[in-house]
Amino acid sequence: MLSVKELSSIYDVRPLESSDAQAYDHLCRGNPDYYQHLHKSFSPQSLEKEMLRLPVGKQIEDKYYLGFFDNDQLVAVLDLIDGYPDNATAFIGFFMLSTEFQGQGMGSQLIGEILKMLKAMGFRKARLGFAATNQKARDFWIQKGFRAVSHAIVQNGVAIVPAEKVL
């Protein structure tokens, strides 16, 4: 079990709950480009679906759908899978920063801190996927040291590039 509070020294980190749906809705609606690249639209019901979606072979105890809060303001959301695709890897299923905080280096700082803490927790790698058409996401993750580990994989009609970083 991960100690989620240790993932940030700046923000309060806790699992998102259904009571956070309005703040989550606001954060996601501020990032429509993300959903356009996935060919889907955001809806408030997607929070509960995403909170329960798991890769094959993983249990709900392995999933951490987290909110990063500055006082009561939701600043970022992170979906983290413990030990996927192997025990040495933390899988980032979703990371989104509120638009109010973008372009200030905050996303880079937060991801840097998260990766540092994952390494301290014993993970050797972090893995994620981004839409091949999303140049902004690609540039962000490449800048953070992630590298494509294979050609894009088509999921639900969207080419997803699997990327990994050695911690």
Buried (B, 14 or more C-beta within 10 A) or exposed (E): EBEBEBBBEEBEBBEBEEEBBEBBBBBBBBBEEBBEBBEEEBEEEBBEEBBEBEEEEBEEEBBBBBBBBEEEBBBBBBBBBBBBBEEEBBBBBBBBBBEEBBEEEBBEEBBEBBBEBBBEBEBEBBBBBBBBBBEEBBEBBBEBBBEBEEEBEEEEEBBBBBBBBEB
